[in-house]
Amino acid sequence: HEFGVSRRRLHLRRELTVVLMIEAKAEGRIGPDGDEKVSFLKRDIEWDDEKKQFIWRNDLKLVMNLCDRLGLARSKGCPTPATRGVKSKDADETLSPEEKSELHSVAGSLQCIALDRPDIQYAVKALKKETSAPTRGSQGRMMRMGKSLALKPLSEWW
């Protein structure tokens, strides 16, 4: 036994590592001497010969599912994911257990989306800090991030 792990588990880990390495290599090489466009882990990575740079696009399906879940599919959106404060009288009111659960779930989804979206990473981090004791203000900030994603669901980074 290595480090208290059974031999079978170690064997499975090694097999999984080999499979992942093969799958990553099977996607092909992208860049000047390789493919022009590759989809990897539901993200599109593209090489632009003219600008000599990579373009990385986030998974649009995650964003659209989150907007549908928040009821923001037809929202006009807002330009920024964060605000300095919520202008509401009940901003300090705590949420019900059901609302807390929903906020935790949505914050987790936002965290997955933020991996590909540097423009919302700080706002998501701030929201995740508030999830230990969420309030109506936290809920308002969550909705604002959703509206920001509804306005610009697809983002490109290079």
Secondary structure, DSSP 8 states (H G I E B T S, - for coil): -BTTB-HHHHHHHHHHHHHHHHHHHHT--BSTTSBSEEEETTEEEEEETTTTEEEEE--HHHHHHHHHHTT-TT----S-S--S----TTTT-B--HHHHHHHHHHHHHHHHHHTS-TTTHHHHHHHHHHTTS-BHHHHHHHHHHHHHHHHS---EE-
